[in-house]
């Protein structure tokens, strides 16, 4: 098999491993995105520990559990603080030294955590897991296997 055909075949197989990725992708700028249902306020603060401030229309103030969140809200967590927020299907933990921004992207609510590591849950109670890494690895392994199996061992690169 000639080199161009082998490369094309390997490329198709490797790309096949990436096809499921688009079905699981969220907006790249959102830590968590959820549908906007037209209800205001759009969410609330769950728990507050330590130094946590929230911005609203009137400016920044101390965050309180049960406090309302809307578009444009920002939750700022200090060095020894933490908070949780509940907005639509997103339940986010906001760790120390981080900020949560809430915005609207098309017809979705976009929550974006900046700073320290963050955790997001989308309220998926169906038990369906995301197999995207498995598909990516499988596609790459299949492509490598095809290349190895079809390698022309009699003709090296320098021939």
Number of C-alpha atoms within 10 A of each C-alpha: 8 9 12 9 10 15 14 11 15 20 16 12 19 21 15 17 21 18 13 16 14 9 8 9 9 13 11 9 12 17 20 23 24 19 16 18 11 8 9 11 12 17 21 19 21 18 17 20 17 14 17 24 21 21 18 16 9 6 9 14 12 13 22 17 14 14 15 20 22 20 18 12 19 21 26 26 25 17 12 12 18 20 25 17 24 19 26 19 17 22 21 24 20 28 25 22 18 20 20 23 18 23 17 16 16 9 11 15 24 24 27 20 25 16 14 11 12 16 12 14 13 14 10 10 6 6 6 7 7 11 11 18 13 12 18 19 14 17 22 20 15 17 23 15 13 16 17 11 10 12 15 13 9 6 8 8 6 4 5
